[in-house]
């Protein structure tokens, strides 16, 4: 009897010695980093809007 394809693939796939796990520390790091990036993006957005308003005001005065 011929072995099924999925059995062959499973047998040929090497197992990792170390598992790649999402640790609570890693999750906290990425949550904090995402928050920092979000705050920075909003700050840049409002600065750009302010700069645009200043340029428009100078244009009409």
C-alpha positions as CSV (number, residue, x, y, z in Angstrom):
1,X,0.0,0.0,0.0
2,X,1.3,3.4,-1.0
3,X,1.7,6.0,1.9
4,X,-0.6,9.0,1.8
5,X,0.9,12.3,0.8
6,X,0.2,14.0,4.2
7,X,2.0,11.2,6.0
8,X,5.1,11.6,3.8
9,X,5.1,15.4,4.4
10,X,4.7,15.0,8.1
11,X,7.6,12.5,8.3
12,X,9.9,14.7,6.2
13,X,9.3,17.9,8.2
14,X,12.0,18.4,10.8
15,X,10.9,19.2,14.3
16,X,12.2,22.3,16.0
17,X,14.1,21.8,19.2
18,X,13.0,25.2,20.5
19,X,9.4,26.3,20.3
20,X,8.6,29.8,19.1
21,X,6.1,31.0,21.6
22,X,4.4,34.3,22.1
23,X,5.3,35.1,25.6
24,X,3.4,37.6,27.8
25,X,6.6,39.8,27.8
26,X,6.8,39.8,24.0
27,X,3.1,40.6,23.7
28,X,3.4,43.5,26.2
29,X,6.4,44.8,24.2
30,X,4.5,44.8,20.9
31,X,1.4,46.4,22.5
32,X,3.4,49.2,24.0
33,X,5.3,49.7,20.7
34,X,2.0,49.9,18.8
35,X,0.7,52.4,21.2
36,X,3.9,54.5,20.8
37,X,3.6,54.4,17.0
38,X,-0.1,55.3,17.1
39,X,0.6,58.3,19.4
40,X,3.4,59.4,17.1
41,X,1.3,59.1,14.0
42,X,-1.5,61.2,15.5
43,X,1.0,63.9,16.7
44,X,2.5,64.0,13.2
45,X,-1.0,64.3,11.7
46,X,-2.0,67.3,13.9
47,X,1.3,69.0,13.3
48,X,0.8,68.6,9.5
49,X,-2.7,70.0,9.8
50,X,-1.5,73.0,11.9
51,X,1.3,73.7,9.4
52,X,-1.2,73.6,6.6
53,X,-3.5,76.0,8.4
54,X,-0.6,78.4,9.0
55,X,0.4,78.3,5.3
56,X,-3.2,78.9,4.2
57,X,-3.5,81.8,6.7
58,X,-0.3,83.4,5.3
59,X,-1.6,82.9,1.8
60,X,-4.7,85.0,2.4
61,X,-3.2,87.7,4.6
